[in-house]
Amino acid sequence: MSGSDGVARRVRAHHDPTLSARAVRRVAMRYAGGADPAMDRPAHVRAASGIAWVGAKVAVIQDDANFVALVDPATGLAEPVALPRGVGGLRLFDDGRGNKAEKLDHEAVAVIVTGDGPLLVALGSGSTPRRESIALISGLDTPGAVAVSVAAPRFYAGLRASVLFAGSELNVEGAIHLDGSLRLFGRGNGATLADVRPVNATCEIAWAALRAHIADPDHALPPMPSQVVQYELGTIGNSGLSFTDATAGWGSDGVTRPVLYCAAAEASPDATRDGEVVGSAIGVIEERGGDTSARWVELQDRDGTRLTLKAEGIALARDTSDRLLVVVDVDAYDRPSELLEVQLEGPWPGSPME
């Protein structure tokens, strides 16, 4: 956690060759009903940027499409939940349309169990003022889901002001709901500005306070980030790894439940532009006795070669402690994003070898 002197705790992640993470199954994600021009929806799930379980399906958010896709992991077929339309009544945003700057850039997602059922919370990255909104989707376990999107500039201003968390350019990429807090994961792929460098970091946000702020953003004060931890995640090739998502792990004999994360090695010039992806990593953060450690391994294809795709979302597989679900963004508007089933081997927390 960050100290009172304004210095964040720092953790260096170590490459662990005893771990293995192989994509043993890849499924393209497409809408069961095909394209719907009236809804401005393509036939496939576009830039998958986060994933969370809702009942028997996984909810996939998309950074350039105002839809949540409820995906059957067995088939990759999805049912759409439409978010509010954007500028010009559109729900798709890309360079070809000339409206990429208008996208909400939902990059982080968490499911919160409430007395009224699961609540899906999707957060914009905050990398530009347009990307400072939070979407709340309720009723996902009923035939009539309800989606609202709320601008939250005061909340994002607080995140950006915490230089320990935001670094040179704010870019929220992951969220986990743990013990009444949202743990946010900031991606350190920005450009160095003046003497401020990009950082990979986590912070804690009081969920009750954020929920109150979302309900009344003009009068309820936004919560401030606390307990900042900065990470050095390592490199693949010449590109540094940076957080793209995280999920709570299966647990171990430690006091605190571990966190599994995915990270991408992408030659991004800044927080808003894509670069060449040379690989991705699957890692684990563990806390024991007040100490925090992290270790990781490259994400591989079935044959053991490095998978040069950007892992953007991670969730535990159901009914097994040695597999993950990972969504990857192929960075092509006309091709569906993929859902990967990833086999874990080695001493991962909760695995038979741990």
C-alpha positions as CSV (number, residue, x, y, z in Angstrom):
1,M,0.0,0.0,0.0
2,S,1.1,3.6,-0.5
3,G,2.7,5.2,2.5
4,S,1.8,8.5,4.2
5,D,4.9,10.0,2.5
6,G,3.4,9.6,-0.9
7,V,5.6,6.7,-1.9
8,A,3.9,3.6,-3.4
9,R,4.9,0.1,-2.5
10,R,6.7,-1.5,-5.5
11,V,6.6,-5.1,-6.6
12,R,8.9,-6.7,-9.3
13,A,7.2,-9.6,-11.1
14,H,9.6,-12.5,-12.0
15,H,9.4,-14.8,-15.0
16,D,8.8,-18.3,-13.7
17,P,9.7,-21.0,-16.2
18,T,8.1,-23.7,-14.0
19,L,4.7,-22.2,-15.0
20,S,2.9,-22.9,-18.2
21,A,-0.2,-21.3,-19.8
22,R,-1.2,-22.8,-23.2
23,A,-4.3,-22.0,-25.3
24,V,-5.7,-25.4,-25.9
25,R,-8.9,-24.2,-27.5
26,R,-9.8,-21.0,-29.5
27,V,-13.4,-20.0,-30.4
28,A,-14.4,-17.0,-32.5
29,M,-17.2,-15.0,-30.8
30,R,-20.2,-14.2,-33.0
31,Y,-23.8,-13.0,-32.3
32,A,-26.3,-15.8,-32.6
33,G,-28.7,-13.5,-34.4
34,G,-26.1,-12.2,-36.8
35,A,-25.7,-8.5,-37.8
36,D,-28.4,-5.9,-37.1
37,P,-27.9,-2.7,-39.0
38,A,-30.8,-1.0,-37.3
39,M,-28.9,-1.5,-34.0
40,D,-25.6,-0.6,-35.6
41,R,-24.3,-4.1,-34.6
42,P,-22.0,-6.3,-36.6
43,A,-22.3,-10.1,-36.8
44,H,-19.3,-10.6,-34.5
45,V,-17.9,-9.4,-31.2
46,R,-15.3,-6.8,-32.0
47,A,-12.5,-5.6,-29.7
48,A,-13.1,-7.7,-26.6
49,S,-11.5,-5.9,-23.7
50,G,-12.8,-7.5,-20.6
51,I,-14.7,-10.6,-19.3
52,A,-16.7,-11.6,-16.3
53,W,-19.1,-14.5,-15.5
54,V,-22.8,-13.8,-15.3
55,G,-24.7,-17.0,-14.6
56,A,-23.7,-19.7,-17.1
57,K,-22.4,-17.1,-19.6
58,V,-19.5,-14.7,-19.7
59,A,-20.1,-11.0,-20.3
60,V,-17.6,-9.5,-22.7
61,I,-17.2,-5.8,-22.9
62,Q,-15.9,-4.1,-26.1
63,D,-13.8,-0.9,-26.2
64,D,-15.1,0.3,-29.6
65,A,-18.7,-1.0,-29.6
66,N,-21.6,0.0,-27.3
67,F,-22.6,-3.6,-26.7
68,V,-22.1,-6.2,-24.0
69,A,-21.9,-9.7,-25.4
70,L,-23.3,-12.6,-23.3
71,V,-21.2,-15.4,-24.6
72,D,-21.7,-19.2,-24.3
73,P,-18.1,-20.4,-23.7
74,A,-18.8,-23.7,-25.3
75,T,-19.9,-22.3,-28.7
76,G,-18.7,-18.7,-28.8
77,L,-22.3,-17.7,-29.7
78,A,-23.4,-14.4,-28.0
79,E,-26.6,-12.5,-27.2
80,P,-26.2,-8.7,-27.3
81,V,-27.0,-6.2,-24.6
82,A,-27.1,-2.8,-26.2
83,L,-25.6,0.2,-24.4
84,P,-26.9,3.7,-25.1
85,R,-26.1,5.1,-28.6
86,G,-23.3,7.5,-29.0
87,V,-22.8,10.6,-31.2
88,G,-24.9,10.4,-34.4
89,G,-26.9,7.4,-33.0
90,L,-24.0,5.1,-33.6
91,R,-22.7,2.2,-31.5
92,L,-19.6,1.3,-33.5
93,F,-16.5,3.5,-33.5
94,D,-13.4,3.1,-35.7
95,D,-11.0,4.9,-38.0
96,G,-13.0,4.0,-41.1
97,R,-16.0,5.9,-39.8
98,G,-13.8,8.7,-38.5
99,N,-15.3,8.5,-35.1
100,K,-12.8,6.5,-33.1
101,A,-12.2,9.4,-30.7
102,E,-15.9,9.1,-29.7
103,K,-15.7,5.6,-28.3
104,L,-16.4,5.0,-24.6
105,D,-13.4,2.7,-24.4
106,H,-14.8,0.3,-21.8
107,E,-11.7,-1.6,-20.6
108,A,-12.4,-2.8,-17.1
109,V,-15.4,-4.9,-15.9
110,A,-16.5,-6.4,-12.6
111,V,-19.7,-8.2,-11.5
112,I,-21.1,-7.2,-8.1
113,V,-23.6,-9.4,-6.4
114,T,-26.6,-7.4,-5.0
115,G,-29.9,-8.2,-3.5
116,D,-31.5,-7.5,-6.9
117,G,-29.1,-9.8,-8.8
118,P,-25.8,-9.4,-10.5
119,L,-24.7,-5.8,-11.4
120,L,-22.2,-5.5,-14.2
121,V,-19.9,-2.5,-13.9
122,A,-17.9,-1.4,-17.0
123,L,-15.4,1.4,-16.6
124,G,-13.9,3.6,-19.3
125,S,-10.2,3.7,-19.5
126,G,-10.0,7.4,-18.7
127,S,-7.3,7.9,-21.3
128,T,-9.2,10.9,-22.8
129,P,-12.1,13.0,-21.4
130,R,-14.6,11.1,-23.6
131,R,-13.5,7.8,-21.9
132,E,-14.5,8.9,-18.4
133,S,-17.9,7.1,-18.1
134,I,-19.1,4.1,-16.2
135,A,-21.8,1.7,-17.5
136,L,-24.1,-0.2,-15.1
137,I,-26.0,-3.2,-16.5
138,S,-28.6,-4.9,-14.3
139,G,-31.1,-7.6,-15.0
140,L,-28.6,-9.7,-16.9
141,D,-30.1,-12.9,-15.4
142,T,-33.6,-11.8,-16.7
143,P,-35.0,-11.4,-20.2
144,G,-34.8,-7.6,-19.9
145,A,-31.4,-6.2,-19.0
146,V,-31.2,-2.5,-18.3
147,A,-28.1,-0.5,-19.2
148,V,-27.2,3.0,-18.2
149,S,-24.1,5.0,-18.8
150,V,-23.0,7.8,-16.5
151,A,-20.2,10.4,-17.1
152,A,-17.9,10.5,-14.1
153,P,-15.3,13.2,-14.8
154,R,-14.8,14.0,-11.1
155,F,-14.0,10.4,-10.3
156,Y,-11.5,10.2,-13.1
157,A,-10.0,13.5,-12.2
158,G,-9.2,11.9,-8.8
159,L,-7.6,8.9,-10.4
160,R,-5.5,11.1,-12.7
161,A,-4.4,13.3,-9.8
162,S,-3.0,10.3,-8.1
163,V,0.3,10.2,-10.1
164,L,1.4,7.2,-8.1
165,F,-1.5,5.2,-9.7
166,A,-2.0,7.0,-13.0
167,G,1.6,7.7,-13.9
168,S,2.1,9.9,-17.0
169,E,-1.2,8.8,-18.7
170,L,-4.2,7.3,-17.0
171,N,-5.4,4.0,-18.5
172,V,-7.7,1.8,-16.4
173,E,-7.7,-1.7,-17.8
174,G,-8.9,-4.1,-15.1
175,A,-11.2,-4.2,-12.1
176,I,-11.9,-6.8,-9.3
177,H,-14.6,-6.5,-6.6
178,L,-13.0,-7.6,-3.4
179,D,-14.3,-7.2,0.2
180,G,-16.4,-4.1,-0.6
181,S,-13.7,-2.4,-2.8
182,L,-13.0,-2.2,-6.4
183,R,-9.3,-2.9,-7.1
184,L,-8.4,-1.1,-10.3
185,F,-5.5,-2.0,-12.5
186,G,-3.8,0.8,-14.4
187,R,-1.9,-0.1,-17.6
188,G,1.5,1.5,-17.9
189,N,1.7,1.9,-21.7
190,G,1.6,5.6,-21.9
191,A,4.2,8.1,-23.1
192,T,6.7,9.7,-20.7
193,L,5.5,13.3,-20.1
194,A,8.1,15.8,-18.6
195,D,9.6,13.8,-15.8
196,V,6.6,11.5,-15.2
197,R,6.8,8.0,-16.5
198,P,4.0,5.5,-17.2
199,V,3.4,2.9,-14.4
200,N,1.6,-0.4,-14.0
201,A,-0.3,0.0,-10.7
202,T,-3.3,-1.0,-8.6
203,C,-5.4,1.0,-6.2
204,E,-8.4,0.4,-4.0
205,I,-11.7,2.3,-4.5
206,A,-14.5,2.1,-1.9
207,W,-17.4,0.6,-3.9
208,A,-20.2,2.0,-1.8
209,A,-18.8,5.5,-2.2
210,L,-18.4,5.1,-5.9
211,R,-22.0,3.7,-6.3
212,A,-23.3,6.8,-4.4
213,H,-21.3,9.1,-6.7
214,I,-22.6,7.4,-9.8
215,A,-26.2,7.8,-8.5
216,D,-25.6,11.5,-7.8
217,P,-22.4,12.7,-9.5
218,D,-23.1,16.4,-8.9
219,H,-23.5,16.1,-5.1
220,A,-21.9,12.9,-3.8
221,L,-18.2,13.1,-3.6
222,P,-16.2,10.6,-5.6
223,P,-14.0,8.2,-3.7
224,M,-10.2,8.7,-3.9
225,P,-7.8,5.9,-4.7
226,S,-5.9,4.4,-1.8
227,Q,-3.4,1.6,-1.2
228,V,-1.5,2.1,-4.4
229,V,1.0,-0.6,-5.4
230,Q,3.2,-0.2,-8.5
231,Y,4.5,-3.2,-10.5
232,E,7.4,-3.9,-12.8
233,L,5.9,-6.6,-14.9
234,G,8.9,-7.6,-17.1
235,T,9.3,-7.7,-20.8
236,I,8.8,-10.0,-23.8
237,G,11.3,-9.2,-26.5
238,N,12.0,-5.5,-26.4
239,S,8.5,-4.6,-25.3
240,G,7.5,-4.1,-21.7
241,L,4.5,-5.9,-20.3
242,S,1.5,-3.9,-19.0
243,F,-1.7,-4.9,-17.2
244,T,-4.7,-5.6,-19.4
245,D,-7.0,-7.4,-16.9
246,A,-7.2,-9.3,-13.7
247,T,-9.4,-11.7,-11.7
248,A,-9.5,-13.1,-8.2
249,G,-7.8,-16.5,-8.1
250,W,-8.9,-19.9,-6.7
251,G,-7.2,-19.4,-3.3
252,S,-4.3,-21.1,-1.6
253,D,-3.0,-21.7,1.9
254,G,-2.0,-18.1,2.1
255,V,-4.0,-15.5,4.1
256,T,-5.1,-13.5,1.1
257,R,-6.7,-14.8,-2.1
258,P,-4.3,-14.5,-5.0
259,V,-5.0,-12.5,-8.1
260,L,-4.4,-13.7,-11.6
261,Y,-3.7,-11.2,-14.3
262,C,-3.0,-10.9,-18.0
263,A,-0.6,-8.4,-19.5
264,A,0.4,-7.5,-23.1
265,A,3.8,-6.6,-24.6
266,E,2.8,-4.0,-27.1
267,A,4.9,-1.3,-28.6
268,S,2.3,1.5,-27.9
269,P,3.5,5.1,-28.5
270,D,1.0,6.3,-25.9
271,A,-2.2,5.3,-24.0
272,T,-4.5,5.9,-26.9
273,R,-2.7,4.3,-29.9
274,D,-2.1,0.6,-30.7
275,G,1.3,-0.8,-31.5
276,E,2.8,-4.1,-32.5
277,V,1.9,-6.9,-30.1
278,V,4.8,-9.4,-29.6
279,G,3.1,-11.5,-26.9
280,S,1.1,-11.7,-23.7
281,A,1.6,-13.0,-20.3
282,I,-0.4,-14.7,-17.6
283,G,0.7,-14.0,-14.1
284,V,-0.2,-14.3,-10.4
285,I,0.0,-11.8,-7.5
286,E,0.2,-13.3,-4.1
287,E,0.2,-11.8,-0.6
288,R,1.6,-13.7,2.4
289,G,2.5,-12.2,5.8
290,G,2.3,-8.6,4.5
291,D,4.6,-9.3,1.5
292,T,3.5,-9.1,-2.1
293,S,5.1,-11.1,-4.9
294,A,4.3,-11.6,-8.6
295,R,5.4,-14.2,-11.2
296,W,4.4,-14.8,-14.8
297,V,4.9,-16.8,-17.9
298,E,4.3,-16.2,-21.6
299,L,0.9,-17.2,-23.1
300,Q,1.5,-19.9,-25.6
301,D,-0.4,-21.6,-28.4
302,R,-1.3,-25.3,-28.2
303,D,2.0,-26.3,-29.8
304,G,4.1,-24.3,-27.2
305,T,5.0,-21.4,-29.5
306,R,4.5,-17.8,-28.3
307,L,1.0,-16.5,-29.0
308,T,1.4,-13.1,-30.5
309,L,-2.1,-11.8,-29.6
310,K,-3.1,-9.2,-27.1
311,A,-4.8,-10.9,-24.1
312,E,-7.4,-8.3,-22.9
313,G,-9.6,-10.2,-20.4
314,I,-9.2,-13.0,-18.0
315,A,-11.6,-15.2,-15.9
316,L,-11.5,-18.5,-14.1
317,A,-12.9,-21.5,-15.9
318,R,-15.8,-23.2,-14.1
319,D,-15.5,-26.6,-12.3
320,T,-11.7,-26.8,-12.7
321,S,-8.7,-25.3,-11.0
322,D,-6.3,-25.6,-13.9
323,R,-7.9,-23.6,-16.7
324,L,-8.7,-20.0,-17.5
325,L,-10.8,-18.2,-20.0
326,V,-9.0,-15.4,-21.9
327,V,-10.4,-13.0,-24.5
328,V,-8.0,-11.7,-27.1
329,D,-8.4,-8.7,-29.4
330,V,-7.3,-9.3,-33.0
331,D,-7.3,-5.5,-33.7
332,A,-9.3,-5.9,-36.9
333,Y,-12.8,-4.5,-37.2
334,D,-13.9,-7.2,-39.7
335,R,-12.8,-10.2,-37.7
336,P,-14.3,-11.6,-34.5
337,S,-12.4,-11.5,-31.3
338,E,-11.6,-14.9,-29.8
339,L,-12.3,-16.7,-26.5
340,L,-9.4,-18.9,-25.4
341,E,-9.4,-21.8,-23.0
342,V,-6.0,-21.8,-21.4
343,Q,-4.5,-24.8,-19.7
344,L,-2.4,-24.0,-16.6
345,E,0.5,-26.3,-15.6
346,G,3.0,-26.0,-12.8
347,P,2.8,-24.5,-9.3
348,W,-0.1,-22.0,-9.8
349,P,-2.1,-21.2,-6.6
350,G,-4.8,-23.7,-6.1
351,S,-3.4,-26.2,-8.6
352,P,-2.5,-29.8,-7.6
353,M,1.2,-28.9,-7.8
354,E,0.9,-25.8,-5.5
